C-alpha cells in the first residue's frame, strides 16, 4: 500500500512538532519503515529535538541551478558539529517502504545513502524526484520516508514562504519540542 492522502494507519505512532509558530502533527510508520522511523522516534523520546529548528526552505524560485526542482522545508539539529557526532542509519528506500514523497510526507535528509541521522524534511506537494529511482540525486536511491503530516500543513506551507537567502531561512523557526502523542 502506498501512502497518499492521510492514511490513518492503525500501526502509526502520533508525534507533535511544537514550533514557535504553531503545531504540526505527524503519523510515523515504524512497521513500514522500521529503521528510519525507529531512529526518528528514538531522537524524539531522548528529547534531542528540543530547541531544534526549521532552517531550510526549498521552493521553485530559490534553486536556480538545480535541474530537478523540489519543494520542502527542512528541520533538525542544524549544527553540523552536533549532527556529525550522531551515528547515521542504513538507507530504507521508498521502494522498500512503499511510502512515496507525496504532499506532507516526512523524510530524512542525507548526503549519501546511509548518511542520515537527525535532519528531516516535509514535502510541500508531491515530490516524485525524491523517491527511489528519482532524479534529484545522481545515485537515484531517493530519500528515506517514514511518516506523514496529518495536521498542520498550512503551517508547513507558511514556513516554506518565509524569507530565505540561498535556501536558508533568514530567521529560523524554533522547534520547541517534538513529542510522542500516543501509540494506537
C-alpha positions as CSV (number, residue, x, y, z in Angstrom):
1,X,0.0,0.0,0.0
2,X,1.4,3.4,-1.0
3,X,0.8,6.3,1.3
4,X,-1.0,9.1,-0.5
5,X,-3.7,11.2,1.3
6,X,-3.9,11.0,5.1
7,X,-3.8,7.3,5.8
8,X,-4.9,6.9,9.4
9,X,-2.6,3.9,9.6
10,X,-3.6,1.9,12.7
11,X,0.0,1.0,13.4
12,X,1.1,4.6,13.2
13,X,2.7,6.5,16.1
14,X,1.5,10.0,16.6
15,X,4.0,12.8,17.1
16,X,3.6,16.5,17.7
17,X,6.1,19.1,16.4
18,X,5.6,22.2,18.6
19,X,7.1,25.3,17.0
20,X,7.1,29.0,17.9
21,X,4.5,29.5,15.1
22,X,2.2,26.6,15.9
23,X,1.9,22.8,15.8
24,X,2.4,20.1,13.2
25,X,1.0,16.6,13.9
26,X,2.6,13.5,12.2
27,X,1.8,9.9,11.8
28,X,5.1,7.9,11.9
29,X,5.1,4.4,10.5
30,X,7.5,2.1,12.4
31,X,6.1,-1.1,10.9
32,X,6.7,0.2,7.3
33,X,10.0,2.0,7.9
34,X,11.4,0.3,11.0
35,X,15.0,1.7,10.8
36,X,14.1,5.3,9.8
37,X,11.0,5.6,12.0
38,X,12.8,3.9,14.8
39,X,15.7,6.4,14.6
40,X,13.4,9.4,14.5
41,X,11.3,8.2,17.4
42,X,14.4,7.4,19.5
43,X,15.5,11.0,19.0
44,X,12.0,12.2,19.9
45,X,12.0,10.1,23.1
46,X,15.5,11.3,24.0
47,X,14.4,14.9,23.7
48,X,17.1,15.5,21.0
49,X,14.8,17.8,19.0
50,X,14.1,20.2,21.9
51,X,15.1,23.7,20.8
52,X,15.9,22.5,17.3
53,X,14.9,24.5,14.2
54,X,13.3,24.6,10.8
55,X,16.2,26.2,8.9
56,X,15.9,25.4,5.2
57,X,13.2,26.1,2.7
58,X,13.3,24.9,-0.9
59,X,10.8,26.5,-3.4
60,X,10.7,26.7,-7.2
61,X,12.1,30.2,-7.0
62,X,15.2,29.6,-4.9
63,X,17.0,26.7,-6.6
64,X,18.1,28.3,-9.9
65,X,21.0,25.9,-10.6
66,X,19.0,22.6,-9.8
67,X,18.0,20.7,-12.9
68,X,15.4,18.8,-10.8
69,X,13.4,21.2,-8.6
70,X,11.7,20.1,-5.4
71,X,9.7,21.8,-2.6
72,X,10.4,21.0,1.0
73,X,11.0,22.5,4.4
74,X,13.9,21.1,6.4
75,X,14.5,20.9,10.1
76,X,16.5,19.2,12.8
77,X,19.6,20.0,14.9
78,X,21.2,22.1,12.2
79,X,24.7,22.3,13.7
80,X,27.0,20.0,11.8
81,X,29.4,19.7,14.7
82,X,26.5,18.1,16.7
83,X,24.9,16.2,13.8
84,X,28.3,14.7,12.8
85,X,28.6,13.0,16.3
86,X,25.4,11.1,15.8
87,X,25.7,7.7,14.1
88,X,23.9,7.5,10.8
89,X,21.4,4.8,9.9
90,X,21.1,2.5,6.9
91,X,19.1,3.8,4.0
92,X,15.5,2.5,3.6
93,X,14.3,3.4,0.2
94,X,10.8,4.2,-0.9
95,X,10.9,1.0,-2.9
96,X,11.3,-0.9,0.3
97,X,8.7,1.0,2.4
98,X,6.1,2.0,-0.2
99,X,5.9,5.4,1.4
100,X,6.2,7.9,-1.5
101,X,7.2,11.5,-1.3
102,X,3.7,12.9,-1.6
103,X,2.4,16.2,-0.1
104,X,3.0,16.2,3.7
105,X,5.3,13.1,3.8
106,X,8.3,13.4,6.2
107,X,11.6,12.0,5.1
108,X,15.2,12.0,6.3
109,X,17.7,14.4,4.7
110,X,21.0,12.9,3.7
111,X,24.1,13.4,1.6
112,X,24.9,9.8,0.5
113,X,22.8,6.7,1.2
114,X,23.4,5.6,4.8
115,X,24.4,9.1,6.0
116,X,21.0,10.2,7.5
117,X,20.8,10.8,11.3
118,X,18.8,13.7,12.6
119,X,17.9,16.1,9.8
120,X,14.4,15.7,8.3
121,X,12.2,17.4,5.7
122,X,8.5,17.7,4.9
123,X,7.3,17.6,1.3
124,X,5.3,20.5,0.0
125,X,3.3,19.0,-2.8
126,X,4.2,15.7,-4.5
127,X,7.9,15.2,-5.0
128,X,8.5,12.0,-7.0
129,X,12.1,13.1,-7.8
130,X,12.9,12.2,-4.2
131,X,11.6,8.6,-4.5
132,X,13.8,5.6,-5.3
133,X,14.7,5.9,-9.0
134,X,14.0,9.7,-8.9
135,X,16.4,12.1,-10.4
136,X,17.1,14.5,-7.5
137,X,20.3,12.7,-6.7
138,X,22.6,11.0,-9.2
139,X,22.6,7.8,-7.1
140,X,18.8,7.5,-7.7
141,X,18.4,5.9,-4.3
142,X,16.0,8.6,-3.1
143,X,15.4,9.6,0.5
144,X,14.0,7.6,3.4
145,X,10.4,8.4,4.1
146,X,8.8,7.4,7.5
147,X,5.6,9.3,8.1
148,X,3.1,12.0,7.1
149,X,1.7,15.2,8.3
150,X,-1.9,14.8,9.4
151,X,-2.5,18.3,10.7
152,X,-0.5,21.5,10.2
153,X,0.3,21.5,6.5
154,X,-0.9,25.2,6.5
155,X,2.0,25.9,8.9
156,X,4.5,23.9,6.8
157,X,3.5,26.0,3.8
158,X,3.8,29.2,5.8
159,X,7.3,28.3,6.9
160,X,8.2,27.5,3.3
161,X,7.1,31.0,2.3
162,X,9.3,32.8,4.8
163,X,12.2,34.9,3.6
164,X,15.4,33.0,2.8
165,X,18.9,33.5,1.5
166,X,20.2,30.7,-0.6
167,X,17.5,28.4,0.8
168,X,18.4,29.1,4.4
169,X,15.8,30.9,6.4
170,X,16.8,34.5,7.4
171,X,15.1,33.8,10.7
172,X,15.0,30.1,11.7
173,X,11.7,28.8,13.1
174,X,12.2,27.4,16.6
175,X,11.0,23.8,17.2
176,X,10.4,24.0,20.9
177,X,9.8,20.2,21.2
178,X,8.9,17.1,19.2
179,X,7.0,14.8,21.4
180,X,5.2,11.5,21.3
181,X,1.4,11.8,21.4
182,X,0.3,8.2,21.6
183,X,0.6,4.7,20.1
184,X,-2.6,3.4,18.5
